[in-house]
Amino acid sequence: MDCFTCHNNERLGSLPPRELVAADDHWRVAHAFDSALPGWLILVPRRHVTSIADLTDAEAASLGTWQVRLSRALHVVTGCAKTYVVQFAEKEGFAHVHFHVVPRMPDLPADRRGPRVFAYLGAPEEQHVDEQRRDDLAAALSAELDRVGG
């Protein structure tokens, strides 16, 4: 199986901060690697799952808590007005279920709000949030998640 997410889940102990914002027994949080929007997080199950219906009860029980905790941490760290939470898992090589937790900044242009926020994902490489910035955001988000517990 060639699954980007599973490959990273297998390397949990050696991942850079941007790929391991936080984790528990069921979920791992990473900063999106191809986003032009700082703080675009990806919440992934720790085991290979291709449909929400296949989540275990334990995975499902903690899913909402993770989404809310990440939204709160993004608000503190980025100053976002709210977050968008989206799940498709359709892109080739990325069928592993994953949830986008996207900061909706107060000054986000109207033509990038709602589903149009996806214009920031898959942006040209020169527009991507660089690795250092993603690591810095990951560290700040991790510290905020630790501060409030959960």
C-alpha positions in Angstrom: 0.0 0.0 0.0 1.3 3.4 -0.9 -0.2 5.8 1.6 1.5 9.1 2.4 -0.3 9.3 5.8 0.5 5.7 6.9 4.1 6.2 5.9 4.3 9.2 8.2 2.4 7.5 11.0 5.0 4.7 10.9 7.8 7.3 11.4 6.1 9.0 14.4 9.2 9.2 16.5 11.3 10.9 13.8 8.8 13.4 12.3 9.5 17.1 12.2 7.2 19.3 14.3 5.2 20.3 11.2 4.2 16.6 10.8 3.5 16.0 14.5 1.7 19.0 16.0 0.0 16.6 18.4 -1.0 12.9 18.6 -2.8 10.4 20.8 -3.5 6.7 20.4 -6.0 7.4 17.6 -5.1 10.7 15.8 -2.1 12.7 14.6 -2.2 16.4 13.6 0.1 17.8 10.9 0.4 21.2 9.2 -0.6 20.9 5.5 2.6 20.7 3.4 1.2 22.3 0.2 -0.8 25.2 1.7 -0.3 28.9 1.2 -2.4 29.5 4.4 -0.5 29.4 7.7 -2.1 27.1 10.2 -3.9 24.8 7.8 -4.0 21.6 9.8 -4.7 18.0 8.9 -6.2 15.6 11.4 -5.5 12.0 10.5 -6.3 8.6 12.0 -3.2 6.7 13.2 -4.4 3.5 11.4 -5.4 3.2 7.7 -9.0 4.2 7.2 -10.6 5.2 3.9 -14.2 6.0 5.1 -15.5 7.7 8.2 -17.9 4.8 8.6 -14.9 2.6 9.3 -13.7 4.6 12.3 -13.8 2.6 15.5 -16.1 3.9 18.3 -13.0 5.1 20.2 -11.7 7.0 17.1 -15.2 8.5 16.5 -15.6 9.5 20.2 -12.4 11.6 20.1 -12.9 13.1 16.7 -15.1 16.0 17.7 -12.9 16.7 20.7 -9.9 17.0 18.5 -11.7 19.3 16.0 -12.8 21.6 18.8 -9.4 21.6 20.6 -7.6 22.4 17.3 -10.0 25.1 16.5 -9.5 26.7 19.9 -5.7 26.4 19.6 -5.8 28.0 16.1 -7.8 30.9 17.4 -5.3 31.6 20.1 -2.2 31.1 18.0 -3.3 32.6 14.6 -6.1 34.9 15.7 -8.5 33.3 13.3 -12.2 34.3 13.6 -13.3 30.7 13.3 -12.3 27.4 11.5 -13.6 25.4 8.7 -13.6 21.6 9.1 -13.7 19.6 5.8 -13.2 15.9 4.9 -13.0 14.4 1.3 -10.1 12.0 1.1 -10.4 11.6 -2.6 -7.0 12.8 -4.0 -4.8 10.1 -5.5 -2.4 8.9 -2.8 -4.5 10.6 -0.1 -7.5 8.3 0.3 -6.6 7.9 4.0 -9.4 9.7 5.9 -8.2 13.1 6.9 -9.9 16.3 8.2 -8.8 19.7 7.2 -9.0 22.2 10.1 -8.6 25.5 8.4 -8.2 28.9 10.1 -10.6 31.5 8.7 -8.8 34.7 9.3 -10.8 37.9 10.0 -9.3 39.5 6.9 -9.7 36.5 4.5 -10.8 37.9 1.2 -14.5 37.2 0.3 -13.4 35.3 -2.8 -11.5 32.8 -0.6 -14.2 32.2 2.0 -16.2 28.9 2.4 -15.2 26.2 -0.1 -13.1 28.7 -2.0 -10.5 28.5 0.8 -9.2 25.5 -1.1 -7.5 27.9 -3.5 -4.8 28.0 -0.8 -4.2 24.3 -0.9 -2.1 22.9 -3.8 -0.9 26.4 -4.4 2.3 27.0 -6.4 5.3 25.9 -4.4 6.7 29.4 -4.1 3.5 30.4 -2.2 3.6 27.4 0.3 4.1 28.2 3.9 7.8 27.3 4.3 9.0 24.5 6.6 10.4 26.8 9.3 7.1 28.7 9.5 5.2 25.4 9.7 7.5 24.1 12.4 7.1 27.4 14.4 3.3 27.2 14.1 3.4 23.5 15.1 5.4 24.3 18.2 3.1 27.2 19.2 0.0 25.0 18.6 1.5 22.1 20.5 2.3 24.4 23.4 -1.2 25.8 23.4 -2.7 22.3 23.3 -0.5 21.3 26.2 -1.4 24.4 28.2 -5.2 23.8 28.1 -4.9 20.0 28.4 -7.4 17.6 27.0 
